[in-house]
Every structure is written in structure tokens, then in C-alpha cells.
């Protein structure tokens, strides 16, 4: 049996095969879940164009406003240990709806905040809802999608890219009127997602064995999954330095900042869905991942030391490298170990989201302690650390075709919640 590409793609699992099922031919339940996922990911970048406006409106410093990301992702990271525990007991559909309901409530409350402390707290509640929804939505899409796991993962990455692109645009359009409006807009859109999933998604089969809170941590005992998670931790630090700190550096109006991050998100979507699979097929996933992390590091250094125009170009260009990394890391997390997909995903996300919480807090602090260039140097070093882990742990990150085909046949034929 020959070894497969390290992405875990097996022969015949081509999401773009028009003769087969393909990525676009999916049940309505999958489209409903993917659509709600778009809005969930919009919530991540929603505040980007309005960070300066929020700081001005609530009389807060840059580092205080950056806590909007820190509280959100810190709660998201911890909640990853709970998502499998919850979904294995009440089912994927109810978990999705619970997450959506929390997002609707806390997004609406965020729009009513009278202080930065209140807003940070409401964003934490939002993060809990998003964790329940996002981690479960990937499992539901993989379980319900037609065309194999590769098509499902690319559909999920498409939702991520579209959400990342549209979030800043929505934030700019609504935030230009008033910084509170993007939060209310998200609450309305997530309510629509709640209704769509209620109507279109049937309950997923529950597993014979319930997932414990410790299962994701135990899954990290697998060398390959642990390596992917730690590498993704450093990568996420670089990723969220761009997302949370760059708006302060660019210092543009909500419309202009939204336009920059919309272009960034479009590149992210295109490279994650269209470019990544083709590069993986030609060069192998680990070479694509390592090369993309190195290029991201170079881009960050130029962004930090270039003039304003250069910073805009490099911010947009970083979306291409981030798109490549997102796709490969997701496939590694789901395929490199023998853990059930929801458990592996929870363990992987538990580790990497801590970096997403740390970067928005540390980047402004590093600027205060040093200068505006150093946060990008630190982010570049983090990206290089991620690439080094991929190089050193290459053997542990290799997925073999035979093992993966057996797992996919079992999981895709029953449910990703089944072990």
C-alpha cells in the first residue's frame, strides 16, 4: 500500500470531480450549516474595521479594545473541551442550535455595551456560543456532506473564507453608521441561521460511547496530532497579529479598512479552496505548509517595516498564505491521528485558539514596550517556529492511505460522532 499525500487525500477523493458528487452537490442540511458557518466566521473579523471606532466610542486604549479578541478566543479555547462532551449527549443538531442561540443573545448584548469591560464580557459569552457551533459544524458537515471528506473540508474552508471576507465588509458598512450596529446585524443573521438549521437539519446519530471532557486532551497524546496542534499554535499567533493588530497600524476609516480586509478574505478563500488542493497534489501537504509559513513570516516582516501602501499590500497578501495554512492544518488535524474527528478537532482547537487569544493582547503591549515594528517581527518568528515543527516532526505528520481509507469508510458511512 503506497503512502498517501500528507493531507490525507485518498485516491478518487477529488472534491472538484464533476463526474462524481463534487463540492457543490450537497444536501440542503449541509448548505444550511455551511451558511450559518459563514455568519459565525463573519463574527471573528466583524470588529476589525471598527476597532478604532470602538476605542473612541468607549474611551478605551488599543490594548483594552484588543481584549475583544482575547476574551472571545480564550473562552473558545477552553470551551473546545466541552463541545464533544455536550454534542455526544444531546446530539449535533441541538449543540449547533445551542451555540447559535448563545451567539444571538451575546452579539445583541454586545451592541448595548456602555463600557469596554461590558463589551469584553459579552464577547466572552459570544465565544462560548461560537465554540459550540463552529467545532460541531465541521463534524456535521463532514458527516452529512456528499462527495467524501475532502469535499466537506473544502466546503467548510469555503465558509470560513467567505465569512472572513464578508465580516470586515459588514462591519465597515454598519460600523460607519454606528459602531454598535455590526453586533446587532450579526445577531439577526445568526437568528436566520438558527431558523434554517431548525428546519433543514435532522438530528445526527449519537455515539455508542459518550465523549468525556478529557478525551480531547488524551487525543493530544498522539504525536502527530500534538505536532499539528503546536505548529498551528505558533501559526495562529501570526494569523491573529494580522487580524487584530493591523487595523490599528493601518489607521484607516471603517470603509477603507473593511475594503482591505475584504480583499484579504477573498484571497484567503481562493487559496484555501482552489489553490491549496492543487499545490498539495503537486508538492505534498507538508511542503506546502512549511513553504507557506516561511512566506507568511517574510510577508509580516515587510508589513512591519514598510510604508503605509506596503503595509496594505502585505496585509492583503497574507490572506493567501493564511488560506493555504488553514486548509492543510484542518486536514492534518482530522486525519493524522486515530481519534474520532470531533475529538481530534477539539484537542487541536483547544491548543491553537490559545494563541488567537494571546496575539491580540500581546501585540499592542509589545508595541507599547518597544515600537510598532516589533510585534510583526515576533509574529514572523512564531510563523517560522510553526514551519520548524513541521520540518522536524515530518514523519509524525504523515497520514497513510490505508489507515485513512478505513477510517473514512467507517466515519463517513455512519456519522462523525460515531467512534
VMD Tcl script that draws the C-alpha trace (Angstrom):
set ca {
  {0.00 0.00 0.00}
  {1.58 3.29 -1.03}
  {1.69 6.25 1.31}
  {-0.84 8.97 0.66}
  {-0.23 12.67 0.42}
  {0.12 14.02 3.94}
  {-3.13 15.88 3.58}
  {-4.91 12.60 3.96}
  {-6.47 12.67 0.49}
  {-7.09 9.21 -0.84}
  {-7.29 8.19 -4.45}
  {-10.54 9.17 -6.07}
  {-11.39 11.67 -3.32}
  {-11.42 14.67 -5.64}
  {-13.80 17.41 -4.50}
  {-13.68 19.00 -7.95}
  {-14.55 15.82 -9.85}
  {-17.57 16.89 -11.89}
  {-18.28 13.29 -12.77}
  {-18.73 12.47 -9.10}
  {-20.66 14.17 -6.37}
  {-18.42 17.24 -6.16}
  {-18.29 20.03 -3.64}
  {-21.38 21.86 -4.94}
  {-23.83 18.93 -4.96}
  {-24.78 18.81 -1.30}
  {-27.96 18.20 0.72}
  {-29.85 21.28 1.91}
  {-28.91 20.48 5.51}
  {-25.22 20.87 4.59}
  {-25.87 24.21 2.89}
  {-27.85 25.44 5.91}
  {-24.99 24.50 8.25}
  {-22.39 25.99 5.91}
  {-24.41 29.21 5.59}
  {-24.63 29.60 9.34}
  {-20.87 28.87 9.49}
  {-20.26 31.80 7.14}
  {-22.02 34.11 9.59}
  {-20.16 32.56 12.54}
  {-16.82 33.29 10.88}
  {-18.03 36.76 9.95}
  {-18.23 37.41 13.67}
  {-14.47 36.91 14.01}
  {-13.47 39.69 11.59}
  {-16.55 41.80 12.14}
  {-14.88 44.14 14.62}
  {-11.70 44.67 12.55}
  {-12.76 47.85 10.70}
  {-14.43 49.33 13.79}
  {-11.70 48.70 16.39}
  {-10.57 52.36 16.30}
  {-14.23 53.48 16.41}
  {-14.92 51.27 19.42}
  {-11.83 52.62 21.18}
  {-13.02 56.17 20.54}
  {-16.65 55.48 21.42}
  {-15.86 53.73 24.70}
  {-12.80 55.89 25.56}
  {-10.54 52.84 25.62}
  {-6.91 52.21 24.66}
  {-5.83 49.96 21.80}
  {-4.76 47.20 24.19}
  {-8.10 47.36 26.01}
  {-10.07 47.08 22.77}
  {-7.87 44.17 21.66}
  {-9.27 42.25 24.62}
  {-12.39 41.81 22.48}
  {-10.43 39.14 20.62}
  {-8.63 37.82 23.71}
  {-11.77 37.15 25.75}
  {-13.51 35.68 22.71}
  {-10.78 33.20 21.86}
  {-9.77 32.37 25.42}
  {-13.31 31.18 26.14}
  {-13.41 29.49 22.73}
  {-10.23 27.53 23.54}
  {-11.46 26.29 26.91}
  {-14.92 25.51 25.51}
  {-13.36 23.15 22.97}
  {-13.01 20.61 25.79}
  {-16.76 20.83 26.39}
  {-18.11 20.68 22.83}
  {-17.60 16.94 22.34}
  {-18.94 16.25 25.83}
  {-22.09 18.20 25.01}
  {-22.65 17.03 21.42}
  {-22.20 13.35 22.30}
  {-25.00 13.68 24.85}
  {-27.55 15.95 23.24}
  {-26.60 15.41 19.57}
  {-25.02 17.59 16.91}
  {-28.19 19.42 15.90}
  {-29.06 20.54 19.42}
  {-25.45 21.57 20.04}
  {-25.47 23.71 16.89}
  {-28.73 25.36 17.95}
  {-27.46 25.98 21.49}
  {-24.34 27.64 20.11}
  {-26.34 29.78 17.70}
  {-28.73 30.85 20.46}
  {-25.81 31.96 22.65}
  {-24.29 33.94 19.78}
  {-27.61 35.68 19.07}
  {-28.01 36.69 22.72}
  {-24.43 37.84 23.35}
  {-23.98 39.56 19.98}
  {-27.12 41.60 20.72}
  {-25.88 42.36 24.24}
  {-22.50 43.46 22.80}
  {-24.33 46.15 20.87}
  {-25.78 47.53 24.10}
  {-22.43 47.82 25.94}
  {-21.73 51.03 27.82}
  {-18.11 50.22 28.69}
  {-15.24 48.26 27.22}
  {-15.43 45.89 30.21}
  {-19.04 45.00 29.40}
  {-18.20 44.51 25.73}
  {-15.26 42.23 26.57}
  {-17.51 40.17 28.84}
  {-20.25 39.84 26.24}
  {-17.67 38.82 23.63}
  {-16.60 36.02 26.01}
  {-20.17 34.69 26.03}
  {-20.20 35.03 22.26}
  {-17.02 32.95 22.15}
  {-18.69 30.14 24.10}
  {-21.56 30.02 21.62}
  {-19.20 30.16 18.68}
  {-17.12 27.29 20.07}
  {-20.19 25.07 20.39}
  {-21.28 25.95 16.88}
  {-18.03 26.03 14.90}
  {-16.47 22.83 16.23}
  {-19.73 20.90 15.81}
  {-20.50 22.39 12.38}
  {-17.31 20.93 10.90}
  {-18.24 17.48 12.21}
  {-21.83 17.81 10.96}
  {-20.74 18.98 7.50}
  {-18.23 16.12 7.18}
  {-20.85 13.63 8.33}
  {-23.72 14.88 6.17}
  {-21.85 16.01 3.04}
  {-21.80 14.05 -0.20}
  {-18.54 13.54 -2.07}
  {-16.19 12.43 0.70}
  {-14.30 14.18 3.45}
  {-12.12 16.27 1.11}
  {-15.19 17.94 -0.43}
  {-16.66 18.52 3.04}
  {-13.47 20.09 4.40}
  {-13.19 22.38 1.38}
  {-16.83 23.38 1.81}
  {-16.08 24.23 5.42}
  {-12.98 26.19 4.39}
  {-15.10 28.00 1.79}
  {-17.47 29.06 4.56}
  {-14.50 30.19 6.63}
  {-13.03 32.22 3.78}
  {-16.33 33.78 2.79}
  {-17.09 34.66 6.40}
  {-13.64 36.15 6.92}
  {-14.08 38.23 3.76}
  {-17.62 39.42 4.44}
  {-17.19 40.06 8.16}
  {-15.00 43.15 7.78}
  {-17.24 44.38 4.93}
  {-20.37 44.08 7.07}
  {-18.51 45.68 9.96}
  {-17.48 48.59 7.74}
  {-20.92 49.21 6.24}
  {-22.82 49.04 9.52}
  {-20.00 50.39 11.66}
  {-19.69 53.53 9.55}
  {-23.17 54.45 10.78}
  {-22.57 53.45 14.38}
  {-20.09 51.04 15.96}
  {-22.93 49.17 17.71}
  {-24.79 48.20 14.54}
  {-22.47 45.35 13.38}
  {-23.22 43.47 16.60}
  {-26.97 43.79 16.09}
  {-26.55 42.77 12.45}
  {-24.71 39.59 13.46}
  {-27.43 38.72 15.96}
  {-30.07 38.99 13.23}
  {-28.09 36.87 10.75}
  {-27.39 34.17 13.32}
  {-31.09 34.09 14.18}
  {-31.75 33.37 10.49}
  {-29.17 30.57 10.68}
  {-30.94 29.20 13.76}
  {-34.22 29.02 11.85}
  {-32.59 27.41 8.79}
  {-30.89 24.66 10.81}
  {-34.05 24.05 12.82}
  {-35.98 23.50 9.60}
  {-33.44 21.66 7.43}
  {-31.04 19.67 9.60}
  {-32.12 16.33 11.04}
  {-30.56 15.05 14.23}
  {-27.25 13.24 13.82}
  {-26.89 9.71 15.29}
  {-25.31 9.77 18.72}
  {-22.24 7.65 19.51}
  {-22.39 4.41 21.43}
  {-19.79 5.84 23.80}
  {-20.16 9.35 25.17}
  {-17.19 11.70 24.91}
  {-15.62 12.86 28.17}
  {-14.12 16.28 28.77}
  {-10.66 14.70 28.99}
  {-10.87 12.84 25.66}
  {-9.54 15.78 23.57}
  {-6.55 16.08 25.93}
  {-5.92 12.34 25.71}
  {-6.08 12.58 21.92}
  {-3.17 15.02 22.06}
  {-1.04 12.13 23.31}
  {-0.78 11.14 19.64}
  {2.49 12.59 18.36}
  {1.11 13.64 15.00}
  {-1.92 15.46 16.39}
  {0.16 17.12 19.10}
  {2.69 18.28 16.49}
  {-0.06 19.69 14.26}
  {-1.63 21.48 17.24}
  {1.62 23.05 18.46}
  {2.61 24.13 14.96}
  {-0.87 25.62 14.49}
  {-0.48 27.42 17.84}
  {2.50 29.38 16.54}
  {0.82 29.91 13.18}
  {-2.32 31.26 14.85}
  {-0.23 33.78 16.77}
  {0.97 35.16 13.45}
  {-2.53 34.94 11.91}
  {-4.21 36.91 14.68}
  {-1.48 39.50 14.87}
  {-2.56 40.37 11.33}
  {-6.26 40.22 12.12}
  {-6.32 42.05 15.46}
  {-3.32 44.39 15.42}
  {-3.01 45.53 11.80}
  {-6.20 47.69 11.86}
  {-4.52 49.97 14.41}
  {-1.38 50.18 12.26}
  {-3.30 50.96 9.07}
  {-5.42 53.55 10.94}
  {-7.99 53.86 8.15}
  {-11.68 54.70 8.03}
  {-14.09 51.77 8.57}
  {-14.87 51.63 4.83}
  {-11.22 51.60 3.75}
  {-10.21 49.14 6.46}
  {-13.18 46.94 5.56}
  {-12.12 47.02 1.92}
  {-8.58 45.93 2.80}
  {-9.78 43.01 4.89}
  {-12.42 42.08 2.33}
  {-9.65 41.70 -0.26}
  {-7.63 39.79 2.35}
  {-10.58 37.46 2.93}
  {-11.14 36.90 -0.77}
  {-7.53 35.77 -1.17}
  {-7.93 33.58 1.91}
  {-10.99 31.89 0.40}
  {-9.48 31.44 -3.07}
  {-6.23 29.97 -1.79}
  {-7.89 27.69 0.76}
  {-10.46 26.25 -1.64}
  {-8.93 26.45 -5.13}
  {-5.17 26.75 -4.78}
  {-4.34 24.62 -1.74}
  {-5.68 21.30 -3.12}
  {-3.73 21.69 -6.36}
  {-0.50 22.63 -4.61}
  {-0.94 19.71 -2.21}
  {-1.39 17.31 -5.10}
  {1.74 18.57 -6.81}
  {4.15 19.16 -3.92}
  {2.66 17.35 -0.91}
  {0.93 18.95 2.05}
  {3.92 19.35 4.35}
  {5.99 21.14 1.72}
  {3.05 23.45 1.00}
  {2.54 24.10 4.72}
  {6.21 24.69 5.51}
  {6.72 26.95 2.49}
  {3.57 28.93 3.19}
  {4.58 29.53 6.82}
  {8.00 30.80 5.73}
  {6.42 33.11 3.16}
  {3.97 34.38 5.77}
  {6.90 35.20 8.05}
  {8.62 37.17 5.27}
  {5.37 38.99 4.49}
  {4.96 40.01 8.14}
  {8.45 41.48 8.34}
  {7.86 43.55 5.20}
  {4.45 44.60 6.55}
  {6.02 45.78 9.79}
  {8.82 47.80 8.23}
  {7.22 49.02 5.00}
  {5.38 52.28 4.37}
  {1.61 52.57 4.55}
  {0.99 51.36 0.99}
  {3.33 48.40 1.51}
  {1.51 47.55 4.74}
  {-1.83 47.50 2.92}
  {-0.46 45.25 0.15}
  {1.20 42.87 2.61}
  {-1.94 42.68 4.75}
  {-3.97 41.63 1.72}
  {-1.24 39.23 0.51}
  {-1.12 37.50 3.90}
  {-4.61 36.18 3.16}
  {-3.14 33.87 0.50}
  {-0.71 32.24 2.93}
  {-3.32 32.05 5.68}
  {-5.75 30.35 3.29}
  {-3.17 27.69 2.39}
  {-2.30 27.09 6.03}
  {-5.91 26.84 7.16}
  {-6.76 24.09 4.70}
  {-3.67 21.97 5.35}
  {-3.84 22.32 9.13}
  {-7.53 21.34 9.16}
  {-6.87 18.23 7.10}
  {-3.91 17.25 9.28}
  {-5.92 17.71 12.47}
  {-8.74 15.49 11.18}
  {-6.59 12.82 9.55}
  {-3.25 12.45 11.27}
  {-4.41 10.51 14.36}
  {-6.74 7.59 15.03}
  {-9.01 9.70 17.26}
  {-12.62 10.31 16.14}
  {-12.84 13.53 14.15}
  {-14.79 15.58 16.74}
  {-12.34 14.57 19.49}
  {-9.26 15.26 17.35}
  {-10.70 18.61 16.25}
  {-11.47 19.60 19.84}
  {-7.97 18.76 21.07}
  {-6.34 20.55 18.16}
  {-8.51 23.65 18.54}
  {-8.01 23.71 22.30}
  {-4.29 24.27 21.75}
  {-4.34 26.63 18.78}
  {-7.03 29.03 19.99}
  {-4.89 30.00 22.98}
  {-2.55 31.69 20.51}
  {-5.54 33.51 18.98}
  {-6.28 34.79 22.49}
  {-2.67 35.75 23.19}
  {-1.78 37.64 20.00}
  {-4.41 40.42 20.22}
  {-3.38 41.13 23.81}
  {0.39 40.86 23.40}
  {0.85 42.70 20.09}
  {-0.30 46.13 21.42}
  {1.64 45.53 24.63}
  {4.82 44.74 22.68}
  {4.30 47.94 20.72}
  {4.00 49.90 23.98}
  {7.18 48.30 25.34}
  {9.19 48.66 22.11}
  {7.92 50.15 18.84}
  {5.36 49.45 16.13}
  {7.69 47.17 14.12}
  {8.49 44.57 16.77}
  {5.02 42.94 17.07}
  {5.33 41.88 13.43}
  {8.84 40.53 13.98}
  {7.53 38.44 16.89}
  {4.68 37.19 14.70}
  {7.16 36.30 11.94}
  {9.29 34.34 14.41}
  {6.15 32.49 15.52}
  {5.37 31.54 11.90}
  {8.93 30.27 11.46}
  {8.59 28.23 14.67}
  {5.49 26.61 13.18}
  {7.42 25.78 10.00}
  {10.29 24.32 12.03}
  {7.91 21.98 13.87}
  {6.51 20.78 10.54}
  {10.05 20.06 9.30}
  {11.25 18.32 12.47}
  {8.05 16.30 13.02}
  {7.53 15.39 9.36}
  {7.31 11.64 9.94}
  {4.72 12.02 12.71}
  {2.59 14.26 10.47}
  {2.36 11.73 7.61}
  {-1.03 10.11 7.07}
  {-1.09 6.68 5.44}
  {-3.67 5.97 2.78}
  {-4.82 2.56 4.05}
  {-5.48 3.71 7.61}
  {-7.27 6.82 6.42}
  {-9.46 4.98 3.91}
  {-10.63 2.59 6.62}
  {-11.45 5.46 8.98}
  {-13.24 7.45 6.29}
  {-15.31 4.44 5.26}
  {-16.43 3.98 8.87}
  {-16.96 7.60 9.81}
  {-18.44 8.90 6.55}
  {-20.76 5.91 6.25}
  {-22.20 6.34 9.75}
  {-21.53 9.64 11.43}
  {-18.55 11.67 12.51}
  {-19.97 11.43 16.02}
  {-19.59 7.64 15.92}
  {-16.38 6.01 17.09}
}
mol new
graphics top color blue
foreach p $ca { graphics top sphere $p radius 0.5 }
foreach p [lrange $ca 0 end-1] q [lrange $ca 1 end] { graphics top cylinder $p $q radius 0.2 }
display resetview
